[in-house]
Amino acid sequence: MEKFDYREALKNIPHKPGVYQYWDSEKELIYIGKAKDLRNRVGSYFNKDTQINAKTRVLVSKIRNITFTIVDTEVDAWLLENSMIKKHQPRYNVMLKDDKTYPWIIIKNENYPRIYWTRRIIKDGSKYLGPYASVSMMHTILGLIKETYPLRTCNLNLTRENIEKGKFKVCLEYQLGNCKGPCQDFQSEADYDHNIGEITDVLNGKIGNVVRGLKGDLEKAVSELNFELAHRLKRKQDLLENYQSKSTVVNSSITDVDVFSIASEEKYAFVNFLKVMNGTITQTQTIELKKRLDETDEELLTIAITEFRTRYSSTSKEIIVPFNIDLEDARLKFTVPKLGEKRKLLDLSQKNVMFFKKEKIDQYEKLNPEVRTERLLSLMMKDLRMNTLPRHIECFDNSNFQGKYPVSAIVVFKDGKPSKKDYRHFNVKTVVGPDDFATMEEAVLRRYRRVLDEDTGLPQLIIIDGGKGQLSSAMKSLKLLGIEKKVTVIGIAKRLEELYYPGDQYPMYLDKRSETLKVIQQLRDEAHRFGITFHRKKRDKGTLVTELELIEGIGKTTSEKLLKYFKSVKKIREATETELQEVVNLKQAKAITQYFKPSVSDVTGLQG
């Protein structure tokens, strides 16, 4: 039997709330669970230090694949788990979980309906709202109803005949103001039913309708100077406005819809499907489509919609999609939501498809690194408006120190990776003073003159670290060599990461999260690092070695030996004759100590 690599599977599971599903070697769903943190919860099954019972060990031994659905909150995970278990009934859920289900709020089918919670659904005409994943949340809702609407809690048979016969008397709940006494006809059935209608709207999330009605009643009470009633109405209004009971997963206003979203790559597309029935998600799945031709997202989504609806025998008349679908079917209504609960469902679907896409691409690129390279190069070609893949990229950067020791550096990337053996430094020969433009012009000219002479091959992309000025200088050299139209050349300005093209007045901006921009930044930073390293060495030799050579009997070779041994001029200055003789002879040691002895100010400006 093949062994399941759970460590590899865990790498693809996020630290997010959601529902996970375990599958066996026969591709049968054997367990569904919920989690506040998917990776931590799934990982606990395979942790040897975790105490698990015998049944759980049997379950773990049969796992051959793990799938999951991410949701926005832990409450959503609870609700989704419950609805999926009811739908699929995996055998290990029956064995390992207790038989409880989540509670519902019932509006009893009777005269003067009672409202209470239950775990049992009986088909007697009563209305059931929920389910509620959290018992405390459900009790909060019932508490709000009790505080806002006086309702009866007794189980008396309040028929019109019994009330008219005077069979009942009000109880303590009436005295406390929790009930208006319909048992003695102190409250009319019409008024009671009006309250039940408002409560139903509240439970269905239609609080706005209730609040608008209350505002009208409140204004009327104030105009009639009935301040006691106005106070009660205002308190009820405040309670309802502060009440939050909406959920992405449970919303009774969304009764039967299919939700689809899509994420595309060059060769693949991924489509997520959510099936919503009676306010809960009963099905969720993401599939992968491999492109054969250059199909559009609309074409691919249409194929996926047909596949999913056939697979799940869906008869939903409404389909929520991210963009308009040109599919002729009088029985279907396509909705592209912009706001509200349907938009939340679409966002949830989109979140799942994007995560699935990233997971799949990461898997492909790990198994086949060339896949990532081709994808990245194709993306760069598209973003930078090139005609060929930028397999060979070169980037230039200049450095100088107060106008002295100017150097230029070039770094090379091949197939998206640094090719360090091709890095080069240039000691600037023709430029006097701090002229960055002239330095760039010389470096580019020398680089590509040699490339042409040796026929080593031009890059597809040249990046110049700088704005319009540096880019123009580079183009002068390329035009002089006659190759300005054979390569793509761009400049990158540091301040806002603008990209400049030769001859374009305005810069181009890439998304800060763009992989193309990240590669360009990596090239620029690598060129800067490489150039600065060389520049410092040159500057140190120019400032430090020259100073040591002023000492009688100390030449260039000896100066370099001293710096290599003592690491800095400061340490040479502080060294004793005995310590200096580890590198030089006695006469040279005396000359060095004598040179540094007169005044510390004589060596101001030396750098270590």
C-alpha positions in Angstrom: 0.0 0.0 0.0 1.4 3.4 -1.0 2.4 5.7 1.9 0.8 9.1 2.3 3.2 12.0 2.6 1.3 14.1 5.0 4.2 16.6 5.4 4.0 17.5 1.8 0.2 17.8 2.0 0.5 20.1 5.1 2.7 22.6 3.1 -0.3 23.4 0.9 -2.8 23.9 3.7 -3.2 27.5 5.0 -3.5 28.8 8.5 -7.1 29.9 7.9 -10.5 28.7 9.1 -12.3 26.2 7.0 -13.4 22.6 6.4 -11.1 19.7 5.5 -12.0 16.4 3.8 -10.0 13.1 4.0 -10.1 10.7 1.1 -9.0 7.1 1.0 -7.2 5.1 -1.7 -10.5 4.4 -3.5 -11.0 8.2 -3.7 -13.9 7.9 -1.3 -14.7 10.7 1.1 -14.2 9.2 4.6 -14.1 12.2 7.0 -15.1 15.9 7.1 -13.9 18.2 9.9 -13.9 21.9 10.8 -11.0 24.0 12.0 -10.2 27.5 13.2 -6.7 26.9 11.7 -6.7 24.3 9.0 -3.0 23.5 9.0 -2.7 23.2 12.8 -5.8 21.0 13.0 -4.9 18.6 10.2 -1.3 18.5 11.4 -2.5 17.3 14.9 -3.8 14.1 13.4 -0.3 13.1 12.3 1.6 14.5 15.3 3.0 11.5 17.2 2.9 13.4 20.5 -0.9 13.9 20.2 -3.0 11.4 22.1 -5.6 9.9 19.7 -7.9 7.0 20.1 -7.8 3.7 18.2 -10.6 4.8 15.8 -8.8 7.9 14.9 -5.6 6.0 14.2 -7.5 3.7 11.8 -8.9 6.8 10.1 -5.4 8.4 9.7 -4.0 5.1 8.3 -6.5 5.2 5.5 -5.9 8.9 4.4 -4.5 9.2 0.9 -5.6 12.7 0.0 -6.6 15.9 1.8 -8.8 18.6 0.3 -10.2 21.7 2.1 -12.4 24.7 1.7 -11.4 28.0 3.3 -14.1 30.3 4.7 -14.1 33.7 6.3 -14.8 32.8 10.0 -14.9 29.9 12.3 -18.7 30.1 12.5 -18.8 29.7 8.8 -16.6 26.6 9.1 -19.0 25.0 11.6 -22.0 25.6 9.4 -20.3 24.4 6.3 -19.0 21.2 8.1 -22.5 20.5 9.3 -24.2 20.9 5.9 -21.5 18.8 4.1 -21.7 16.0 6.6 -25.4 15.8 6.2 -24.9 15.8 2.4 -22.1 13.2 2.1 -22.4 11.2 5.4 -18.8 10.0 5.5 -18.5 6.7 7.4 -15.8 7.9 9.8 -17.9 10.9 10.8 -20.6 8.5 11.9 -18.1 6.5 14.0 -16.2 9.4 15.5 -18.6 12.2 16.0 -21.6 12.3 18.3 -25.1 12.4 16.8 -25.9 16.0 17.7 -26.9 18.6 15.1 -26.9 22.3 15.3 -29.9 24.1 16.8 -32.7 25.9 15.0 -35.0 28.7 16.1 -38.6 27.6 15.5 -41.7 29.7 15.0 -44.4 27.3 16.0 -47.3 26.7 13.8 -50.1 27.6 16.2 -52.3 30.5 17.3 -50.2 33.2 18.9 -47.0 31.3 17.9 -44.3 30.6 20.4 -40.6 31.2 19.4 -38.0 28.9 20.9 -35.0 26.7 19.9 -34.9 23.0 19.0 -32.6 20.4 17.5 -35.5 18.4 16.1 -37.2 19.4 12.9 -40.8 18.1 12.7 -42.8 18.7 9.5 -45.9 20.2 11.1 -45.9 23.5 9.2 -43.7 25.4 11.7 -40.9 27.7 10.4 -37.4 26.7 11.2 -34.6 29.4 10.9 -30.9 28.5 11.2 -29.1 26.3 11.8 -27.0 28.2 14.4 -23.4 26.9 14.8 -23.0 28.6 18.2 -25.5 27.9 21.0 -24.4 31.1 22.7 -25.1 33.1 19.4 -28.6 31.5 19.2 -29.4 32.4 22.8 -28.2 36.0 22.1 -30.7 36.2 19.3 -33.5 34.8 21.4 -32.6 37.2 24.2 -32.8 40.1 21.7 -36.3 38.9 20.6 -37.5 38.5 24.2 -36.2 42.0 25.1 -37.6 43.6 22.0 -40.9 41.8 21.5 -43.2 40.6 24.4 -44.3 37.0 23.4 -46.0 34.2 25.3 -43.9 31.3 26.5 -46.7 29.1 27.9 -48.0 26.0 26.0 -51.7 26.8 26.4 -54.0 26.0 23.6 -55.0 29.6 22.7 -57.9 29.0 20.4 -60.4 31.8 19.9 -63.1 29.6 21.6 -60.9 28.9 24.7 -60.0 32.6 25.1 -63.7 33.7 24.8 -64.7 31.1 27.3 -62.2 32.7 29.8 -60.4 29.4 30.4 -57.1 31.1 31.2 -55.6 33.8 33.4 -52.5 35.9 33.0 -49.3 34.6 34.7 -46.2 36.2 36.2 -44.8 36.9 32.7 -47.6 39.3 32.1 -46.9 41.1 35.4 -43.2 41.4 34.5 -44.1 42.9 31.1 -42.7 39.9 29.1 -46.1 39.0 27.7 -49.1 41.2 26.8 -51.7 38.6 27.9 -53.2 37.2 24.7 -54.6 34.4 26.9 -57.2 36.9 28.3 -57.5 38.7 25.0 -55.4 41.7 26.3 -53.5 41.6 23.0 -55.2 41.1 19.7 -54.1 38.3 17.4 -53.4 40.9 14.6 -51.0 42.8 16.8 -49.3 39.6 17.9 -48.9 38.4 14.3 -47.5 41.8 13.4 -44.7 41.2 15.9 -44.1 37.7 14.6 -43.7 39.2 11.1 -41.1 41.6 12.3 -39.2 38.9 14.2 -39.2 36.7 11.1 -37.7 39.6 9.2 -35.0 40.1 11.8 -34.1 36.4 11.8 -33.9 36.5 8.0 -31.5 39.5 8.1 -34.1 42.0 6.9 -33.5 44.4 9.8 -33.8 47.5 7.6 -37.5 46.9 6.9 -38.2 46.6 10.6 -36.2 49.7 11.6 -37.8 51.8 8.9 -41.2 50.8 10.3 -40.1 51.6 13.8 -38.9 55.1 12.8 -42.3 55.9 11.4 -44.0 54.7 14.6 -41.5 56.7 16.7 -42.2 59.9 14.8 -45.9 59.4 15.3 -45.5 58.8 19.0 -43.4 61.9 19.4 -45.9 64.0 17.5 -48.7 62.7 19.8 -46.5 63.5 22.8 -46.6 59.8 23.8 -43.1 59.9 25.2 -43.4 56.6 27.1 -44.1 54.7 23.8 -41.5 56.8 22.0 -38.9 55.7 24.6 -39.8 52.0 24.1 -39.7 52.3 20.3 -36.4 54.1 20.4 -34.8 51.4 22.6 -36.1 48.7 20.3 -34.7 50.6 17.3 -31.3 50.9 19.0 -31.2 47.2 19.8 -32.0 46.1 16.3 -29.5 48.5 14.7 -26.7 47.1 16.9 -27.7 43.5 16.2 -25.4 41.6 13.9 -26.5 38.2 12.8 -25.6 38.0 9.2 -23.4 35.2 7.9 -21.8 34.4 4.5 -22.7 30.8 4.8 -26.2 31.1 6.3 -28.6 33.6 4.8 -32.2 32.6 4.3 -32.7 35.1 1.5 -30.4 33.1 -0.7 -32.4 29.9 -1.2 -31.1 28.0 -4.3 -28.1 29.4 -6.3 -24.9 28.1 -7.9 -21.8 30.3 -7.5 -18.8 30.1 -9.9 -15.4 31.9 -10.1 -12.4 31.5 -12.3 -8.6 32.1 -12.2 -6.5 31.7 -15.3 -2.9 31.2 -16.2 -1.2 30.9 -19.6 -1.8 27.2 -20.0 -4.3 26.4 -17.2 -7.6 27.7 -15.7 -9.1 26.9 -12.3 -12.9 27.1 -11.6 -14.5 27.0 -8.2 -18.1 25.9 -7.6 -20.3 26.6 -4.5 -23.8 25.1 -4.3 -26.1 27.0 -1.9 -29.3 25.4 -0.8 -31.7 26.9 1.8 -29.0 29.3 3.0 -26.2 26.8 3.5 -23.3 25.6 1.2 -23.9 22.0 0.4 -21.3 21.4 -2.3 -17.9 22.9 -3.0 -15.3 21.9 -5.5 -12.5 23.4 -7.6 -11.4 21.9 -10.9 -8.5 22.5 -13.3 -8.9 23.0 -17.0 -5.9 22.7 -19.3 -6.1 25.1 -22.2 -5.8 23.5 -25.7 -6.2 26.7 -27.6 -6.3 30.4 -26.5 -9.7 30.0 -24.9 -11.2 33.1 -23.1 -12.2 33.0 -19.5 -15.8 33.2 -20.6 -15.5 30.1 -22.8 -13.8 28.2 -20.0 -16.3 29.2 -17.4 -19.2 28.2 -19.6 -17.6 24.7 -20.0 -17.1 24.4 -16.3 -20.7 25.5 -15.5 -22.1 22.9 -17.8 -19.8 20.2 -16.3 -20.6 21.1 -12.6 -24.4 21.3 -13.1 -24.4 18.0 -14.9 -22.2 16.4 -12.2 -24.3 17.6 -9.3 -27.7 17.5 -11.1 -28.2 21.1 -10.3 -31.5 22.7 -11.2 -30.8 26.2 -9.7 -32.3 28.9 -11.8 -29.9 31.6 -10.6 -26.1 31.4 -11.2 -23.7 33.9 -9.6 -20.7 34.6 -11.8 -17.8 37.2 -11.8 -18.7 38.5 -15.2 -21.5 38.3 -17.8 -21.9 35.0 -19.5 -23.2 34.8 -23.1 -25.2 31.6 -22.6 -28.7 31.4 -24.0 -31.0 29.6 -21.6 -34.4 31.0 -20.7 -34.5 28.9 -17.6 -31.3 30.5 -16.2 -30.6 33.9 -14.6 -26.9 35.0 -14.5 -26.1 37.5 -11.7 -22.9 39.5 -11.4 -23.3 41.0 -7.9 -21.6 44.2 -6.9 -22.7 44.4 -3.2 -24.5 42.5 -0.5 -24.7 38.8 0.5 -24.4 37.5 -3.1 -21.2 39.5 -3.5 -19.9 37.9 -0.3 -20.5 34.5 -1.7 -18.7 35.4 -5.0 -15.8 36.7 -3.0 -15.7 33.5 -1.0 -15.6 31.4 -4.2 -12.9 33.7 -5.6 -10.8 33.3 -2.5 -11.0 29.5 -2.8 -10.1 29.4 -6.5 -7.1 31.7 -6.0 -5.8 29.6 -3.3 -6.3 26.4 -5.3 -4.5 28.1 -8.3 -1.5 29.1 -6.2 -1.3 25.6 -4.7 -1.4 23.9 -8.1 1.2 26.2 -9.6 3.5 25.8 -6.7 3.2 22.0 -7.1 4.0 22.2 -10.9 6.9 24.5 -10.4 8.4 22.4 -7.6 8.3 19.3 -9.7 9.3 21.1 -12.9 11.3 24.3 -12.2 11.4 25.0 -15.9 7.6 25.6 -15.7 8.1 28.5 -13.4 10.8 29.9 -15.6 8.7 29.8 -18.7 5.7 31.3 -16.9 7.8 34.1 -15.4 9.6 34.9 -18.7 6.3 34.9 -20.6 4.8 37.3 -18.0 7.8 39.6 -18.3 7.6 39.5 -22.1 3.9 40.5 -21.8 4.4 43.2 -19.1 7.4 44.8 -20.8 5.8 44.7 -24.3 8.6 42.5 -25.8 8.6 40.3 -28.9 10.8 37.6 -27.4 11.3 35.9 -24.1 13.9 37.8 -21.9 16.1 34.7 -21.4 19.2 36.8 -21.2 19.0 40.1 -19.1 21.8 42.5 -18.3 21.6 45.4 -15.8 24.0 48.4 -15.4 24.8 50.4 -12.3 27.3 53.2 -11.6 29.2 54.2 -8.4 31.6 57.0 -7.4 32.9 58.6 -4.2 32.7 62.4 -4.3 33.5 62.3 -8.0 36.5 60.0 -7.5 37.0 56.3 -8.2 34.1 56.0 -10.7 33.2 52.4 -11.5 30.4 50.7 -13.4 29.0 47.2 -12.8 27.0 44.8 -14.9 25.1 41.8 -13.7 23.6 39.1 -15.9 20.5 36.9 -15.4 19.8 33.9 -17.6 16.5 32.1 -17.5 15.4 34.3 -14.6 18.4 33.4 -12.4 21.8 35.2 -11.7 24.7 34.1 -13.9 27.5 35.3 -11.6 30.3 34.0 -13.9 29.1 36.6 -16.4 29.2 39.6 -13.9 31.6 42.3 -14.9 33.2 45.5 -13.5 34.5 48.5 -15.4 37.1 50.9 -14.3 36.0 54.1 -16.0 38.7 55.5 -18.2 37.4 58.4 -20.2 35.3 60.3 -17.6 36.7 63.0 -15.4 34.6 64.1 -12.4 31.2 63.0 -11.2 29.4 62.5 -14.5 27.0 59.6 -14.2 25.6 60.0 -17.7 29.1 59.8 -19.3 30.0 56.9 -17.1 27.0 55.0 -18.3 27.7 55.8 -21.9 31.3 54.5 -21.6 30.3 51.3 -19.8 27.6 50.4 -22.3 29.8 51.1 -25.2 32.7 49.0 -23.9 30.4 46.2 -22.9 28.6 45.7 -26.2 31.6 46.5 -28.4 33.3 43.6 -26.9 30.2 41.4 -27.2 30.0 42.2 -30.9 33.8 41.6 -31.4 33.7 38.2 -29.6 30.2 37.3 -31.0 29.0 36.1 -27.5 25.4 37.1 -28.1 23.3 40.1 -27.2 20.8 40.0 -24.4 17.1 40.3 -25.1 16.7 42.9 -22.3 19.0 45.7 -21.0 18.1 47.4 -17.7 19.7 50.8 -16.9 19.6 51.8 -13.2 18.4 55.4 -13.5 15.9 57.6 -15.2 15.7 59.4 -18.6 19.3 60.8 -18.4 21.0 57.5 -17.9 18.8 55.7 -20.4 19.5 58.4 -23.1 23.3 58.0 -22.4 23.0 54.2 -22.8 21.1 54.6 -26.1 23.8 56.8 -27.5 26.3 54.0 -27.2 23.8 51.4 -28.6 23.1 53.6 -31.6 26.8 54.1 -32.2 27.1 50.3 -32.3 24.0 50.0 -34.5 22.2 47.6 -32.1 19.6 49.9 -30.6 16.7 48.1 -32.4 18.0 44.6 -31.6 17.4 44.7 -27.9 14.7 46.0 -25.5 16.1 48.7 -23.2 14.4 50.2 -20.1 15.5 52.5 -17.3 14.2 52.1 -13.7 14.1 55.2 -11.5 14.5 54.4 -7.8 12.1 57.0 -6.3 8.7 55.6 -7.5 10.1 52.5 -9.4 9.1 54.1 -12.7 10.0 52.3 -15.9 11.2 54.4 -18.8 11.4 53.4 -22.5 13.6 55.2 -25.0 11.6 58.1 -26.6 8.6 57.8 -24.2 7.8 61.0 -22.4 5.9 59.3 -19.6 7.0 56.4 -17.4 5.2 53.0 -17.1 4.2 51.7 -13.7 3.8 48.0 -12.8 1.8 46.7 -9.9 4.0 46.7 -6.8 3.2 43.0 -6.4 4.1 42.2 -10.0 6.6 39.4 -10.4 8.0 41.3 -13.4 8.8 44.3 -11.2 10.3 42.1 -8.5 12.7 40.5 -11.0 13.7 44.0 -12.3 14.2 45.2 -8.7 16.3 42.1 -7.9 18.5 42.8 -10.9 18.9 46.5 -10.0 19.7 45.6 -6.3 22.2 42.9 -7.4 23.9 45.3 -9.7 24.1 47.9 -7.0 25.5 45.4 -4.5 28.1 44.1 -6.9 29.1 47.6 -8.0 29.4 49.0 -4.4 31.6 46.0 -3.4 34.0 46.7 -6.2 33.8 50.4 -5.6 34.7 50.1 -1.9 37.7 47.9 -2.6 38.9 50.4 -5.2 38.2 53.4 -2.9 39.9 51.7 0.1 43.0 51.1 -2.0 42.9 54.6 -3.3 42.6 56.2 0.1 44.2 53.9 2.5 47.1 52.2 0.6 48.2 55.6 -0.9 48.5 57.0 2.7 50.6 54.1 3.9 52.9 54.5 0.9 53.8 58.0 2.2 55.8 56.3 4.9 59.5 55.9 4.1 60.3 52.3 3.2 56.7 51.2 2.7 55.6 50.4 -0.8 52.4 49.2 -2.3 53.0 45.5 -1.7 53.9 46.1 2.0 50.9 48.4 2.5 48.6 45.7 1.2 50.2 43.1 3.5 49.7 45.5 6.5 46.1 46.1 5.7 45.4 42.4 5.1 46.9 41.5 8.5 45.6 44.4 10.7 42.3 44.9 8.8 42.4 48.7 9.2 44.7 51.8 9.3 43.4 52.5 12.8 44.8 49.2 14.1 48.1 49.8 12.3 48.4 53.3 13.9 47.7 51.7 17.4 50.0 48.7 16.9 53.4 48.5 18.8 56.7 47.9 17.0 56.7 44.3 18.2 53.2 43.7 16.7 54.2 45.4 13.4 57.2 43.1 13.1 54.8 40.3 12.6 54.5 41.7 9.0 57.4 44.0 8.4 61.1 44.3 9.5 62.3 46.4 12.4 63.3 49.4 10.3 59.9 49.5 8.7 58.2 49.1 12.0 60.1 52.0 13.5 59.2 54.2 10.4 55.5 53.4 10.8 55.4 54.2 14.5 57.4 57.4 13.9 55.0 58.4 11.1 51.9 58.1 13.2 53.5 59.4 16.4 53.5 63.2 15.9 49.7 63.9 15.7 46.6 62.1 15.3 45.3 64.9 13.1 47.9 64.0 10.5 45.9 60.9 9.7 42.4 62.4 9.7 40.5 61.1 6.8 42.1 57.6 6.8 39.4 54.9 6.7 39.4 51.4 8.0 
